[in-house]
Amino acid sequence: MQSRHGTLEGAILTTLWELENKGMRFNTVKDVFDNMDSDQRAYTTIKTVMDRLCLKNILIREKKGKKFFYRTAYTNYEVVVNSLNEISQKYCSGDLNKLFEILESMQVSRQLVGV
């Protein structure tokens, strides 16, 4: 599973996860378009990116009648865990404890500056 995603890919995944959490397991491009802040995005752009996410095996596409329906191949949790493991491997020699120490220090820093 690839954990690095572009901004639009991330927005599409987040929108699909939100829809899936509401019980809408299979969604069309229009469902995604209508439920994301797509003022700056064309419907065709979202469709193209969703098709590319299918090629990357991040989304699953099924045809029912004349329509295509999409769902995520991974949960948000699985993507976050995979991303943290990749970051740990790349920057902390695979030491998750070291990564968690950094994350904890970030939380403390945020509390000190009131963010």
N, C-alpha and C positions, 0 to 999 in steps of 0.2 A: 504494500500500500504506500503510495506516495503521500507524504504529509505536507509538502510545500505546495501551496495553491496561490494563484493570483487573487487579487482583490475581488473580482467578479465571481470567480469560482467559489471563494469563501462565502460571499453573499448568497449565492445560489444554494450552497450546502446548508447554510444556516437557515434559509427560508424553508428548504425541504425538511430539515430536522424539526422546525417549528410546526409545520403542517403535519408531519408524521406523529408528533407528540399530541396533536389534537385529534388523532385517530384517522387522518387522511393518509393512508399508506401508499396509494398510487396517485400520482399527480401529473397533470399535463404541463406543457410549457406555459400555457395561459394561466394555470393555477399559480405557478411560480411568479410569472410576470405580474399578476394582479396582487400578489401578497408581498412583494418586495418593493423597496424604494427604488423604482425603476424610471424615475423622471428623466434621467440622463441616458437611459439604455433603451435600445430598440428591441422589440420582441424577437426579431431575427437574430440579434446578437446573443440574446439569452439562449435561444434555441441552439445556436452554433456552439456555445460554450457547454451547454448540457450534453450535446452530442459528443463533444471532445472528452467530457468527464466519463462518458460511457466507454469510449475507446481506452481510457486510462483505468477502466474497471472500478471507478469510484461511484458511478451511478449504474443502475440496472434499468434497461429499457425493455418494455414489453408492448407488443402491438395487440390491441383489442379492437376488432373491426377496422376502421380507417384511422383510429387515433393511436398515438404512442403515449404510454404512461411511464413515468419515471419514479424510482425510489432509490434511496441511498444504499450503498453496499455495506457501509460501516456506520456505526453509531458515532455520535459526537464524542462520547467517552473513548471509543477505540482510536479515533483520529488523534485526540489529545494525548493518550498514552503512547501511541506510536511516535508522535512528534517529540514528546519528552525523552523517549528512549533515543531517538536520533540526535537530539541536542546533547544528551548525556554522552553518547558515543563520540560525537564530533568535538565537543568542547571540554568535557570533564573526564576523558579517558574511560568512559563507560560507568563512572561512579555516580549512581543516582543520588547517594547521600550528599555528595558535593553539590550537585544541582539543587537539591532541596535546601541546602544551607544558603545558596545564593537566592533562591526564591523567598526563603524566610527573611533574609536580610532586606530584600526589596519590600516586603510587607512592613517590616519595622520602619524602613525609610519613609514609606508612604504615610504611616501613622505619625511620624515626626513632623512631616510637612503638611499634614491634614488633607491628604488626597484619598 
